[in-house]
Amino acid sequence: QVQLVESGGGLVQAGGSLRLSCAASGRTYRTNGMGWFRQAPGKEREFVAVITWSGSIYYVDSVKGRFTLSRDNAKNTVYLQMNSLKPEDTAVYYCASYYAGNAYYTGAYDYWGQGTQVTVSS
């Protein structure tokens, strides 16, 4: 199994920044990357970004230019730097281990963290 723990969420004003962290432990050698999804109240969970261990990074259009993914291999941690935050970014953010398939869909991920709340006030 792979255990994922997110941190770094909070309340921020529009235009502000937050950095989310996702620390992985367990059988991390089974993963092929790490992705971030978010879910706002009453909405479906949506793809935000993914980094594959082969070096590819993809973002949903709505966060391009504002969010940046990075990783620290020594710490088995992936970071999501979120700048210029907007109220529509408010959601619970989840990291998940990418296994195979289309990384834009939840079915491509096999382990999920518990989520961290991000609230952006206007």
N, C-alpha and C positions, 0 to 999 in steps of 0.2 A: 504493500500500500504506500501511498504518498500522502503526507499531511501538509496542508497549506494553511498558513496563518497570515491574514491581512492586517495591516495597521496603517495609521496615518490619516484616517478620515476625520471629519470635523465640520465646524460651521465657519464659513468664510463669506466675506462680502463679494459681490460681483466685481470681477476684475482681479481678484486675488488669486493666490496659488496654494496648492497643497501637493504633497508628495506621498503617494501610497506605496507601501512595501508589501511584498508577498514572499514570505520565507518558506522554503520547501524543506521537508525532511522525509526520511524513509527511503523507499526505492526510487529515488529521483532519476536513476539511470534508465528507467523505463520511459521517461517522458521525452518528447521531441520538441518541447517548447513550453511557453507559458502565455496564457492569454488573460485578458481582462474583459469582463462583461459588466453591465450595469442594469439595474431594474428600478424603475420609478413606480410609485404607487399606481395600481390599476393598469400597468403596462407590462408587456412581455420583456423578458430579459433580452438585452441587445448587446451585440458585439461592440467592443470599444477598440481593442488593439491586441496584437499578438506578436511575440518574438519567437522565432524558431531557433533551435540550436545550430542550424546551418547558417544562421546570420540574417535571415529575412525578417523584416518588420513591416507590419501592415496596420493601418489605422482606418477607422470608419471616417467618412468624409467630414462629419460634423466636428471632429476633434483635430483634424490635420492642421498643423501649424501651431497648435496650442498644447497638445499633449506629447510627451516624449517617453518612450520606453527605453530602459537600460537594464543591465544585469551585472551582478557581482558574483562571478563563478565561485570564488572562495567562500562566500557566505550562502551560496545557493539561494540568492535573493534576487527578485526582479522588482524594479521600481517603475512607477508611473508618475512622472512629473506632470502636473496639471497647472497650466498657466492661463491667464485671461478667462477665468471661470465665469460661467453664465448661470443664471437661475435654472435653465433647462438642463444643466449638468447634474442637478440634484437627483440622487438615486443611491441605492445601496450598490456598492462596487464589489464584485467578486473576482478573485483570481482562480484560474483553473489550469490544470496540466493538460497540454495539448498532446493527443495521442496520434490521431491520423484523420485524414479526410479534410473537407472544407473547413478551414479554421474560423470562418464567419458564423458557423452554426454550433450550438451547444453540444450536438451529438459527437463532435470531434474531440471532446474533452472527457476525461474519465474521473478526475478528482477535482473537488471544489473546496474552496475555503468557506468560512462562515459569513463573510461579507463585512464591509465597513461602510458606515453611513457618511455620505458627503452631502452637505446642505449648503447651497449658495443663495444668499439673501440678496434681494434687489435694492 
